[in-house]
């Protein structure tokens, strides 16, 4: 006699339009079709069911930055937005450029994360690339080709040398591509001018010139048509570049300060014309406290929280028939899994049993319903559709605003050698 399934999602409308029951067992999908009765079930009639999203670009903070965010608050925020895997970036304090700091970061995540997680290695001229790969780094970067909050820029010779080592391992290099001009930076408009769309494109060109060995590249948070058209490799775009512009904010509003900058309203609209070229939507969740963001513009740190609002904003666009549900699945679940070498979540037997179940009625985003420690959002008042239930490894971990601690998996890289 077979082992009983853990859970069944009944009446799920699959991407092709077929309605089926999805049977979940031991953290995997085991069957898509009719399921027997007598098993714990969630009726998904009239709901939109998505595979759990992978947010390829988050900064979970913690440690001395715990006032901004930590693994508990950040991953609860992720689950409440339908994200079941977060990929943490290495510009932490201290930075993840040696195995000791990396192991400490993994340990912290294991103890406190509410969802699956992966952690990337930093890349400097001193980083022991092979040791970081064996330590379990999922990818290398984001590698800063321009300075940003808590991230120092790498030189072109150092980047070229690192890409040789990363390519030899068959690993992925993720790149923050910008060029930064010198000058006074008192407003969102000047911030955009000092980190312009044209200079972003030129930075992409320079990165490609450094890649003499055809290392796999992933370009983080590209913000302009020029950069997207120039890039070779996989391309990531953020919700804040798709939904926000400096024209919509007060010039000195540091809550909108981010790297790469928010662009003009026209450039924001132009970015949507490259929707089919974009491989990944990722949040670049980079929370800072309200006190930090209320500092004079030039002193305020760059960064915007977004892991909880990423999928809900896109779901509202689905209801408006501007994009398709399949688009969201590809750009937030399937493509990130393929790029990173992670087992995908989905409806096929063998897939990870991670799902988010959404209603079909949008609501307005308000800060008081969000879960990030930072306590603010740039999307206040915008339409969004938040999940009612989130499934992690076949278990309900978020249900009508309530959390249940599940079994979280560390998504380590292919080079991992257990200590």
Secondary structure as UniProt FT lines:
FT   STRAND          7..13
FT   TURN            15..16
FT   STRAND          19..25
FT   TURN            26..27
FT   STRAND          28..33
FT   STRAND          41..43
FT   TURN            45..46
FT   STRAND          48..51
FT   STRAND          53..59
FT   TURN            63..64
FT   TURN            66..68
FT   HELIX           71..80
FT   TURN            81..82
FT   STRAND          83..88
FT   HELIX           99..112
FT   STRAND          116..119
FT   TURN            125..126
FT   HELIX           129..135
FT   STRAND          140..144
FT   TURN            149..150
FT   HELIX           156..169
FT   STRAND          172..176
FT   HELIX           188..194
FT   HELIX           197..210
FT   TURN            212..213
FT   STRAND          216..219
FT   HELIX           225..230
FT   STRAND          234..237
FT   HELIX           239..243
FT   HELIX           246..248
FT   TURN            251..252
FT   HELIX           254..256
FT   HELIX           265..272
FT   TURN            273..274
FT   HELIX           275..277
FT   STRAND          280..281
FT   STRAND          285..286
FT   HELIX           290..293
FT   TURN            297..299
FT   TURN            307..309
FT   HELIX           310..319
FT   TURN            320..321
FT   HELIX           325..329
FT   HELIX           330..334
FT   HELIX           335..340
FT   TURN            349..350
FT   STRAND          355..358
FT   STRAND          363..364
FT   HELIX           367..369
FT   TURN            373..374
FT   TURN            378..381
FT   STRAND          383..384
FT   STRAND          387..392
FT   TURN            393..394
FT   STRAND          395..399
FT   TURN            400..401
FT   STRAND          402..403
FT   TURN            414..415
//
